[in-house]
């Protein structure tokens, strides 16, 4: 059995568990994302590119300054979406920036 086929059934079953036992799947995903920065980046940027989360929310989840994330996306050739489709999205971005400012970003 090839490696791709192995992943196919595993992903199919994980998706099934996500529907049947969402808390279990969410817990597993959070654990994996906490351990794998590359996967966390890919997942968050994918959600941002699909416009499921704002730039500010992506920055919050990546523990980055929104301006630094905007610069990095630009350097990588990833479109930067400006503006909001709704009042709720605008408020979410303001909330995310306020949250980021309250966090200790020292190393």
Rosetta silent file (secondary structure, phi, psi, omega in degrees, C-alpha in Angstrom):
SEQUENCE: XXXXXXXXXXXXXXXXXXXXXXXXXXXXXXXXXXXXXXXXXXXXXXXXXXXXXXXXXXXXXXXXXXXXXXXXXXXXXXXXXXXXXXXXXXXXXXXXXXXXXXXXXXX
SCORE:     score description
SCORE:     0.000 S_00000001
   1 L     0.000  132.345 -178.050    0.000    0.000    0.000 S_00000001
   2 L   -77.526  162.631 -179.947    1.454    3.370   -0.943 S_00000001
   3 H   -61.266  -37.565  179.774    1.947    6.221    1.486 S_00000001
   4 H   -64.062  -43.234  178.700   -0.727    8.304   -0.276 S_00000001
   5 H   -63.222  -37.957  177.894   -3.323    5.571    0.129 S_00000001
   6 H   -60.763  -48.395  179.683   -2.466    5.299    3.818 S_00000001
   7 H   -63.572  -34.257 -178.358   -3.030    9.004    4.328 S_00000001
   8 H   -60.240  -49.658 -178.672   -6.238    8.848    2.353 S_00000001
   9 H   -69.248  -35.260  179.435   -7.951    6.400    4.696 S_00000001
  10 H   -65.415  -43.883  178.279   -6.529    8.146    7.775 S_00000001
  11 H   -66.645  -38.332  177.438   -7.798   11.541    6.659 S_00000001
  12 H   -61.064  -44.546 -179.195  -11.158   10.044    5.716 S_00000001
  13 H   -70.011  -36.935  176.852  -11.503    8.506    9.170 S_00000001
  14 H   -62.890  -41.418  177.524  -10.354   11.685   10.915 S_00000001
  15 H   -61.920  -40.287  177.633  -13.007   13.613    8.998 S_00000001
  16 H   -62.576  -46.259  178.184  -15.598   11.043   10.082 S_00000001
  17 H   -62.704  -37.877  179.217  -14.530   11.386   13.721 S_00000001
  18 H   -59.516  -32.949  178.318  -14.638   15.171   13.371 S_00000001
  19 H   -82.154  -36.687 -176.669  -18.328   14.881   12.491 S_00000001
  20 H   -83.837  -36.637 -177.723  -19.189   12.184   15.016 S_00000001
  21 L  -136.594   69.809 -172.570  -17.019   13.336   17.934 S_00000001
  22 H   -58.029  -33.852 -179.694  -16.026   16.952   17.214 S_00000001
  23 H   -66.581  -38.368  177.980  -14.517   17.563   20.652 S_00000001
  24 H   -65.004  -46.125  179.630  -12.170   14.601   20.267 S_00000001
  25 H   -65.186  -41.014  179.653  -11.062   15.722   16.810 S_00000001
  26 H   -63.661  -40.876  178.864  -10.636   19.338   17.961 S_00000001
  27 H   -62.713  -44.756  179.395   -8.497   18.223   20.905 S_00000001
  28 H   -63.005  -43.269 -179.705   -6.281   16.135   18.642 S_00000001
  29 H   -64.599  -43.044  177.828   -5.924   18.954   16.146 S_00000001
  30 H   -59.807  -40.300  179.641   -5.023   21.478   18.856 S_00000001
  31 H   -64.924  -44.331  179.668   -2.336   19.119   20.154 S_00000001
  32 H   -65.007  -43.684 -179.156   -0.847   18.608   16.700 S_00000001
  33 H   -65.145  -32.663  177.975   -0.930   22.326   15.916 S_00000001
  34 H   -67.420  -27.766 -177.349    0.803   23.121   19.211 S_00000001
  35 H   -93.643  -21.521 -172.206    3.652   20.793   18.224 S_00000001
  36 L  -123.777   95.896 -177.698    3.988   21.611   14.519 S_00000001
  37 H   -63.049  -35.292  179.841    4.559   25.288   13.701 S_00000001
  38 H   -65.739  -42.095  177.953    4.673   24.616    9.948 S_00000001
  39 H   -66.598  -41.647  178.355    1.282   22.925   10.011 S_00000001
  40 H   -59.104  -46.794  178.776   -0.148   25.699   12.216 S_00000001
  41 H   -58.646  -49.497 -177.276    1.145   28.320    9.738 S_00000001
  42 H   -60.745  -43.559 -178.788   -0.256   26.399    6.744 S_00000001
  43 H   -65.726  -45.921 -177.999   -3.666   25.910    8.357 S_00000001
  44 H   -67.762  -43.944 -179.950   -4.021   29.510    9.504 S_00000001
  45 H   -67.951  -34.802  175.323   -2.800   31.015    6.228 S_00000001
  46 H   -62.239  -43.413  177.734   -5.090   28.684    4.282 S_00000001
  47 H   -64.357  -39.057  177.149   -8.053   29.899    6.351 S_00000001
  48 H   -63.923  -46.122 -179.133   -6.939   33.500    5.765 S_00000001
  49 H   -63.300  -32.306  177.089   -6.610   32.960    1.997 S_00000001
  50 L   -82.658    3.454  179.233  -10.105   31.443    1.949 S_00000001
  51 L    61.241   32.336  175.431  -11.283   34.568    3.828 S_00000001
  52 L   -85.538  -25.109  175.509  -12.500   32.497    6.775 S_00000001
  53 L  -135.234  156.582 -179.474  -10.445   34.641    9.155 S_00000001
  54 L   -81.760  169.539  175.162   -9.129   38.189    8.953 S_00000001
  55 H   -59.483  -43.712 -179.530   -5.513   39.264    8.762 S_00000001
  56 H   -64.029  -40.013  178.820   -5.694   40.380   12.386 S_00000001
  57 H   -66.962  -40.774  177.126   -7.133   37.037   13.501 S_00000001
  58 H   -60.594  -44.587  178.977   -4.443   35.179   11.561 S_00000001
  59 H   -61.547  -42.873  178.346   -1.798   37.352   13.229 S_00000001
  60 H   -59.837  -47.815 -178.564   -3.327   36.678   16.647 S_00000001
  61 H   -64.910  -31.464  178.707   -3.356   32.920   16.066 S_00000001
  62 L   -89.276   -0.139 -178.456    0.249   33.022   14.838 S_00000001
  63 L    55.567   47.755  179.856    1.220   35.278   17.763 S_00000001
  64 L  -124.118  157.945  170.139    2.509   37.906   15.340 S_00000001
  65 L   -69.988  134.027 -179.613    2.071   41.619   14.959 S_00000001
  66 H   -56.126  -35.327  179.684   -0.543   42.183   12.198 S_00000001
  67 H   -69.511  -40.600  177.375    1.795   44.559   10.363 S_00000001
  68 H   -63.536  -40.063  177.884    4.637   42.011   10.451 S_00000001
  69 H   -64.870  -43.049  177.983    2.295   39.335    9.105 S_00000001
  70 H   -56.975  -44.208  179.532    1.148   41.662    6.317 S_00000001
  71 H   -63.708  -42.552 -179.590    4.797   42.248    5.363 S_00000001
  72 H   -65.834  -41.703  177.925    5.583   38.534    5.413 S_00000001
  73 H   -60.995  -42.186  179.363    2.543   37.682    3.279 S_00000001
  74 H   -61.819  -44.644  178.947    3.573   40.335    0.778 S_00000001
  75 H   -62.391  -32.316 -179.613    7.125   38.933    0.615 S_00000001
  76 H   -85.339   -3.886 -179.570    5.682   35.447    0.008 S_00000001
  77 L    77.684   19.004  178.535    3.372   36.712   -2.740 S_00000001
  78 L   -90.681  129.278 -177.726    0.238   35.896   -0.753 S_00000001
  79 L   -58.137  139.688  175.053   -2.563   38.405   -1.355 S_00000001
  80 L  -102.477  119.638 -178.890   -3.271   40.808    1.491 S_00000001
  81 L   -91.746  124.427  179.245   -6.994   41.391    1.873 S_00000001
  82 L  -113.097  151.081 -179.238   -7.927   44.841    3.086 S_00000001
  83 L    86.376  172.928 -175.157  -11.314   46.009    4.204 S_00000001
  84 L  -133.615  148.172  178.182  -14.187   44.047    5.637 S_00000001
  85 L   -84.487  -16.067 -177.973  -17.321   42.487    4.250 S_00000001
  86 L  -152.392  165.917  175.662  -19.310   43.212    7.397 S_00000001
  87 H   -63.047  -36.148 -179.696  -19.386   45.182   10.633 S_00000001
  88 H   -63.636  -40.594  178.629  -18.770   41.921   12.507 S_00000001
  89 H   -65.295  -41.703  178.452  -15.533   41.302   10.590 S_00000001
  90 H   -61.860  -43.746  179.592  -14.329   44.833   11.297 S_00000001
  91 H   -65.611  -38.554  178.600  -15.083   44.413   15.004 S_00000001
  92 H   -62.113  -38.131  179.064  -13.327   41.037   15.076 S_00000001
  93 H   -67.991  -43.175  176.735  -10.195   42.646   13.652 S_00000001
  94 H   -59.683  -44.859  179.876  -10.283   45.440   16.231 S_00000001
  95 H   -62.091  -41.067 -179.584  -10.745   42.855   18.998 S_00000001
  96 H   -64.736  -40.798  178.399   -7.839   40.763   17.684 S_00000001
  97 H   -66.403  -42.857  177.777   -5.509   43.777   17.617 S_00000001
  98 H   -61.054  -42.192  178.616   -6.549   44.773   21.144 S_00000001
  99 H   -61.839  -46.597 -178.709   -5.915   41.224   22.330 S_00000001
 100 H   -58.489  -40.488 -179.071   -2.484   41.153   20.687 S_00000001
 101 H   -66.023  -23.904 -179.132   -1.536   44.396   22.421 S_00000001
 102 H   -84.997   -9.653 -175.595   -2.335   42.912   25.841 S_00000001
 103 L   -88.216  150.171  176.241   -0.017   39.934   25.363 S_00000001
 104 L   -84.809  115.602 -176.477    3.591   39.709   26.508 S_00000001
 105 L  -105.122   17.323  177.458    5.666   39.236   23.344 S_00000001
 106 L   -74.224  151.787 -177.444    9.073   39.037   25.009 S_00000001
 107 L   -92.816    0.000    0.000   11.177   36.010   24.205 S_00000001
